[in-house]
Amino acid sequence: MQDEYVKISKGTMQVSRTGYGPVPLLLLSGFSTFFPGLEYGTLGTELAQKFPVLIPSRFGYGYSDLTDVPRDVDSIVEEYREMLAALEVPAPVVLCAHSMGFLEALRWAQKYPEEVRALVGLDPATPEVYQTFDLKRSQESLEKLHSPEWKRRLNFRLMASSLLSRYPAGLRRKLAPAARRNFACLPWVNESRALTDNVRTVAQAGAPAHIPTLFLLSNGKSTPLPCEEWRKHALSYLEHFEYRQYELFDLPHDLYYYSPHDLAEVILEFWEQVQDGSLMEDGQA
């Protein structure tokens, strides 16, 4: 995985890249993922046998800039598109998005369907899911972590071992300064503040029903909902798509971390069916 730093109109974005092929695949991260290139890197490497894989870090993530620019979903989609143009990466692309990142993938497909060849939801948080959350309370909690600055830094120090526990000790020391910078930063706060409007925007536009779509669903662990309720919302939304598949995994919300090889196999098989036109309308478990 190679990291590049791409200048767009609102700042500089880190993009992790690997693989070769005719159709690019973008891995879009969920909320508060400190280092998307590392978090999704193993899955990206597995997918690189068929795709050129790009893992962009939104502003406030990875080593991308901290900015105070709007975090509405339309702005974020435009930043991704500007990044692709700067790298001379052609559309159409496959959008593979985790959790909240699936809102961005949906919005991209709603506005520019000709640019999206297929959608893959990595345990996606679909619009209906957010009706079960107390978004205002979550926003207030994040704002309390964000300010004042001394409190934000103290909270990071207390939580650092847990937040970076997935990485080897030597790498943790290297990542700590950037993680401390990103923790509860202003872009995260602004994403939280924009979330209610973003959900409404995506929900009102409707599902981009003509785009082939695959959902890889967890057991609901590490989400706010019980397993069956979490899956019910996802499968209900998936019904809107004409060409759809799904796969159930007995893994927590960050399923890509625990079983990247198995997920990649399902995604690659799905992609073969999209390419040869054999994808059936009925979902498959």
C-alpha positions in Angstrom: 0.0 0.0 0.0 1.5 3.3 -1.1 0.4 6.7 0.4 0.0 9.8 -1.7 -0.9 13.3 -0.7 -3.3 15.0 -3.1 -3.9 18.7 -3.1 -7.5 19.7 -3.8 -9.2 23.0 -3.5 -10.0 22.7 0.3 -6.7 21.1 1.5 -4.5 18.0 1.1 -5.9 14.5 1.3 -4.0 11.3 2.1 -4.8 8.5 -0.3 -3.5 4.9 0.1 -3.2 3.0 -3.2 -2.5 -0.5 -4.4 -3.4 -2.8 -7.2 -4.0 -2.6 -11.0 -7.0 -3.1 -13.2 -9.5 -1.3 -15.5 -12.1 -0.4 -12.8 -11.0 1.4 -9.6 -12.4 0.5 -6.2 -12.6 3.1 -3.5 -12.8 2.0 0.2 -14.7 4.7 2.1 -14.3 4.6 5.9 -16.8 4.9 8.7 -16.9 7.6 11.3 -13.9 8.3 13.6 -11.5 5.8 11.9 -8.1 7.2 12.8 -6.1 5.8 9.9 -8.3 4.5 7.1 -5.3 3.4 5.0 -4.2 1.1 7.9 -7.7 0.1 9.0 -8.9 -1.1 5.6 -5.4 -1.9 4.2 -5.6 -5.6 4.5 -8.9 -5.8 2.8 -7.6 -3.5 0.1 -4.6 -5.7 -0.5 -6.9 -8.7 -0.9 -9.0 -6.8 -3.5 -6.0 -5.5 -5.3 -5.7 -8.8 -7.3 -8.7 -7.5 -9.4 -8.9 -3.7 -8.7 -6.8 -0.7 -8.4 -7.8 0.1 -4.8 -7.8 3.6 -3.3 -8.5 4.3 0.4 -9.0 8.1 0.8 -8.8 9.7 4.2 -11.3 12.5 4.7 -10.2 15.7 6.3 -9.4 15.0 9.9 -8.5 11.4 9.2 -5.1 9.7 8.7 -2.6 12.4 7.7 -5.1 14.5 5.7 -5.5 18.2 6.7 -7.6 19.4 9.5 -10.1 21.9 8.1 -13.2 23.8 9.1 -14.9 23.3 5.7 -18.5 22.0 5.6 -19.0 18.3 6.2 -22.3 18.0 4.4 -22.4 14.8 2.3 -22.5 16.7 -1.0 -19.2 18.5 -0.1 -17.5 15.2 0.9 -18.6 13.5 -2.4 -17.2 16.5 -4.3 -13.9 16.2 -2.4 -13.6 12.5 -3.4 -14.3 13.3 -7.1 -11.8 16.2 -7.1 -9.2 13.8 -5.6 -9.9 11.2 -8.4 -9.5 13.9 -11.0 -6.2 15.1 -9.5 -4.9 11.5 -9.6 -6.3 11.0 -13.1 -8.3 8.0 -12.0 -11.2 7.5 -14.4 -14.8 6.7 -13.6 -16.8 4.6 -13.3 -15.7 3.2 -10.0 -16.8 0.6 -7.5 -17.6 2.2 -4.1 -17.0 -0.1 -1.1 -18.1 1.7 2.1 -18.1 0.9 5.7 -20.8 2.1 8.2 -21.5 5.8 7.9 -19.3 6.0 4.8 -22.2 4.2 3.0 -24.1 7.5 3.1 -21.4 9.0 1.0 -21.4 6.1 -1.4 -25.2 6.4 -1.8 -25.1 10.1 -2.4 -22.4 9.7 -5.0 -24.5 7.1 -6.8 -27.6 9.3 -6.5 -26.0 12.4 -8.0 -23.7 10.7 -10.5 -25.0 7.2 -11.3 -22.9 7.1 -14.5 -19.7 7.2 -12.3 -20.6 4.3 -10.0 -20.4 0.8 -11.4 -21.4 -1.0 -8.2 -21.9 -0.5 -4.5 -20.6 -2.6 -1.7 -21.8 -2.0 1.8 -19.4 -3.2 4.5 -22.0 -3.5 7.3 -23.5 -0.3 6.0 -25.5 2.1 8.2 -28.4 2.7 6.0 -30.6 5.8 6.4 -33.3 4.1 8.4 -30.8 3.0 11.0 -30.2 6.5 12.1 -33.8 6.9 13.2 -33.0 4.6 16.1 -30.1 6.7 17.3 -30.0 9.7 19.6 -28.0 11.8 17.2 -28.2 14.9 19.3 -26.8 13.1 22.4 -23.9 11.7 20.3 -23.1 15.1 19.0 -23.1 16.7 22.4 -20.8 13.9 23.7 -18.3 14.5 21.0 -18.4 18.2 21.5 -17.6 17.7 25.1 -14.6 15.7 24.1 -13.5 18.3 21.6 -13.4 21.3 23.8 -11.5 22.7 25.8 -8.3 21.6 24.2 -6.6 20.5 27.4 -9.5 18.2 28.1 -9.4 16.7 24.6 -5.6 16.0 25.0 -6.2 14.5 28.5 -8.9 12.2 27.2 -6.8 11.0 24.4 -3.9 10.2 26.8 -6.3 8.2 28.9 -7.7 6.3 26.0 -4.7 6.0 23.7 -3.8 2.5 24.6 -7.3 1.3 23.8 -7.7 3.4 20.6 -4.4 2.2 19.1 -4.4 -1.3 20.5 -4.7 -3.0 17.1 -1.3 -1.8 16.0 2.1 -3.1 17.1 3.8 -1.2 19.9 6.4 0.3 17.7 3.9 1.5 15.2 1.7 2.9 18.0 4.4 5.2 19.1 4.8 6.5 15.5 1.0 6.9 15.0 0.3 8.6 18.4 1.0 12.2 17.4 -1.4 12.0 14.4 -4.0 10.1 16.4 -3.8 12.7 19.1 -4.3 15.4 16.5 -7.3 13.6 15.0 -9.0 12.6 18.2 -12.4 14.4 18.5 -11.0 17.0 16.1 -13.2 19.8 14.5 -13.9 17.8 11.3 -15.3 15.0 13.4 -17.4 17.4 15.3 -18.7 19.0 12.1 -19.4 15.6 10.6 -21.5 14.8 13.7 -23.3 18.2 13.4 -24.1 17.5 9.8 -25.2 13.9 10.2 -29.0 14.6 10.7 -29.1 16.7 7.5 -27.0 14.2 5.6 -29.3 11.3 6.5 -32.3 13.4 5.4 -30.6 14.3 2.1 -29.8 10.7 1.3 -33.1 9.3 2.4 -35.2 11.9 0.4 -33.3 11.2 -2.8 -34.1 7.4 -2.7 -32.0 4.4 -3.3 -30.1 4.4 -6.7 -32.0 1.3 -7.6 -30.3 0.5 -10.9 -26.8 0.1 -9.5 -25.8 -3.5 -8.6 -25.4 -3.7 -4.8 -23.8 -6.1 -2.3 -24.2 -5.9 1.5 -21.8 -7.7 3.8 -23.6 -7.8 7.2 -22.2 -8.3 10.7 -23.8 -9.8 13.8 -24.6 -6.3 15.0 -21.9 -6.4 17.8 -20.4 -2.9 18.3 -23.5 -1.3 16.9 -26.2 0.3 19.0 -28.8 -2.3 17.9 -29.4 -6.0 18.5 -28.3 -8.3 15.7 -31.6 -9.0 14.1 -32.7 -5.4 14.2 -29.5 -4.2 12.7 -29.7 -6.7 9.9 -33.4 -6.0 9.4 -32.8 -2.3 8.6 -30.0 -3.2 6.1 -32.0 -5.9 4.3 -35.1 -3.7 4.1 -33.1 -1.0 2.4 -31.4 -3.5 0.1 -34.9 -4.4 -1.2 -34.9 -1.1 -3.1 -32.2 -2.3 -5.5 -33.0 -4.3 -8.6 -29.7 -6.2 -8.6 -28.7 -7.2 -5.1 -26.9 -9.7 -3.0 -26.0 -10.0 0.6 -23.9 -12.2 2.9 -24.2 -12.7 6.6 -21.1 -13.0 8.9 -20.9 -13.9 12.5 -18.5 -11.0 13.1 -18.7 -7.6 14.7 -19.3 -4.3 13.0 -15.7 -4.0 11.9 -15.9 -7.3 10.1 -13.3 -6.3 7.5 -10.7 -6.4 10.3 -11.4 -10.0 11.4 -12.0 -11.7 8.0 -10.6 -9.6 5.1 -9.9 -12.7 2.9 -13.4 -14.0 3.2 -15.0 -10.6 2.5 -12.7 -10.1 -0.5 -13.7 -13.5 -1.9 -17.4 -12.5 -1.7 -16.8 -9.1 -3.3 -14.7 -10.5 -6.1 -17.3 -13.1 -6.9 -20.0 -10.4 -6.9 -17.9 -8.3 -9.2 -17.5 -11.2 -11.7 -21.3 -11.5 -11.8 -21.7 -7.8 -12.3 -19.2 -7.9 -15.2 -20.7 -10.9 -17.0 -24.3 -9.9 -16.4 -25.3 -13.0 -14.4 -26.2 -11.2 -11.2 -29.8 -12.1 -10.3 -32.3 -9.8 -8.6 -33.0 -12.0 -5.6 -30.6 -11.5 -2.6 -28.5 -14.4 -1.5 -27.5 -15.3 2.0 
